Amino acid sequence: MPEALDRLAAKLESRLGQPDAHLHLSAEDRTAILELTAVVAHGSERTNAPLAAFLVGRYTALRGTGQPIDALLADALADAREVFG
């Protein structure tokens, strides 16, 4: 499945008109995002999981300038556990 995500990232880069490494998820990022969605799905309606992932994506885009993505994801996961855990 990571190959499909890489293909999607490449298509989105094409829309941006430039490469962007932030669109390619590392194994650690995938794990953190999947853990986040599991916390949300098990702590509320399952439909909230993809919506929470989208919100975290927006958060990282707004907050992420110069900050490591893994730190932002860890903060978001902690917040999700507090709200949904």
MODELLER restraints for C-alpha pairs under 7 A, 6 or more apart:
rsr = mdl.restraints
at = mdl.atoms
rsr.add(forms.Gaussian(group=physical.xy_distance, feature=features.Distance(at['CA:6:A'], at['CA:24:A']), mean=6.19, stdev=0.5))
rsr.add(forms.Gaussian(group=physical.xy_distance, feature=features.Distance(at['CA:9:A'], at['CA:23:A']), mean=5.36, stdev=0.5))
rsr.add(forms.Gaussian(group=physical.xy_distance, feature=features.Distance(at['CA:9:A'], at['CA:24:A']), mean=5.93, stdev=0.5))
rsr.add(forms.Gaussian(group=physical.xy_distance, feature=features.Distance(at['CA:13:A'], at['CA:19:A']), mean=5.31, stdev=0.5))
rsr.add(forms.Gaussian(group=physical.xy_distance, feature=features.Distance(at['CA:13:A'], at['CA:20:A']), mean=6.28, stdev=0.5))
rsr.add(forms.Gaussian(group=physical.xy_distance, feature=features.Distance(at['CA:29:A'], at['CA:70:A']), mean=6.72, stdev=0.5))
rsr.add(forms.Gaussian(group=physical.xy_distance, feature=features.Distance(at['CA:32:A'], at['CA:73:A']), mean=6.66, stdev=0.5))
rsr.add(forms.Gaussian(group=physical.xy_distance, feature=features.Distance(at['CA:33:A'], at['CA:53:A']), mean=6.94, stdev=0.5))
rsr.add(forms.Gaussian(group=physical.xy_distance, feature=features.Distance(at['CA:36:A'], at['CA:77:A']), mean=5.38, stdev=0.5))
rsr.add(forms.Gaussian(group=physical.xy_distance, feature=features.Distance(at['CA:36:A'], at['CA:80:A']), mean=6.74, stdev=0.5))
rsr.add(forms.Gaussian(group=physical.xy_distance, feature=features.Distance(at['CA:37:A'], at['CA:49:A']), mean=4.65, stdev=0.5))
rsr.add(forms.Gaussian(group=physical.xy_distance, feature=features.Distance(at['CA:37:A'], at['CA:50:A']), mean=6.76, stdev=0.5))
rsr.add(forms.Gaussian(group=physical.xy_distance, feature=features.Distance(at['CA:37:A'], at['CA:53:A']), mean=6.55, stdev=0.5))
rsr.add(forms.Gaussian(group=physical.xy_distance, feature=features.Distance(at['CA:39:A'], at['CA:80:A']), mean=6.88, stdev=0.5))
rsr.add(forms.Gaussian(group=physical.xy_distance, feature=features.Distance(at['CA:39:A'], at['CA:81:A']), mean=6.40, stdev=0.5))
rsr.add(forms.Gaussian(group=physical.xy_distance, feature=features.Distance(at['CA:39:A'], at['CA:84:A']), mean=6.56, stdev=0.5))
rsr.add(forms.Gaussian(group=physical.xy_distance, feature=features.Distance(at['CA:39:A'], at['CA:85:A']), mean=6.29, stdev=0.5))
rsr.add(forms.Gaussian(group=physical.xy_distance, feature=features.Distance(at['CA:40:A'], at['CA:48:A']), mean=6.54, stdev=0.5))
rsr.add(forms.Gaussian(group=physical.xy_distance, feature=features.Distance(at['CA:40:A'], at['CA:49:A']), mean=5.25, stdev=0.5))
rsr.add(forms.Gaussian(group=physical.xy_distance, feature=features.Distance(at['CA:40:A'], at['CA:80:A']), mean=6.61, stdev=0.5))
rsr.add(forms.Gaussian(group=physical.xy_distance, feature=features.Distance(at['CA:40:A'], at['CA:84:A']), mean=5.63, stdev=0.5))
rsr.add(forms.Gaussian(group=physical.xy_distance, feature=features.Distance(at['CA:41:A'], at['CA:48:A']), mean=6.44, stdev=0.5))
rsr.add(forms.Gaussian(group=physical.xy_distance, feature=features.Distance(at['CA:41:A'], at['CA:49:A']), mean=5.15, stdev=0.5))
rsr.add(forms.Gaussian(group=physical.xy_distance, feature=features.Distance(at['CA:43:A'], at['CA:84:A']), mean=4.61, stdev=0.5))
rsr.add(forms.Gaussian(group=physical.xy_distance, feature=features.Distance(at['CA:43:A'], at['CA:85:A']), mean=5.65, stdev=0.5))
rsr.add(forms.Gaussian(group=physical.xy_distance, feature=features.Distance(at['CA:44:A'], at['CA:84:A']), mean=6.52, stdev=0.5))
rsr.add(forms.Gaussian(group=physical.xy_distance, feature=features.Distance(at['CA:56:A'], at['CA:76:A']), mean=6.56, stdev=0.5))
rsr.add(forms.Gaussian(group=physical.xy_distance, feature=features.Distance(at['CA:60:A'], at['CA:72:A']), mean=6.36, stdev=0.5))
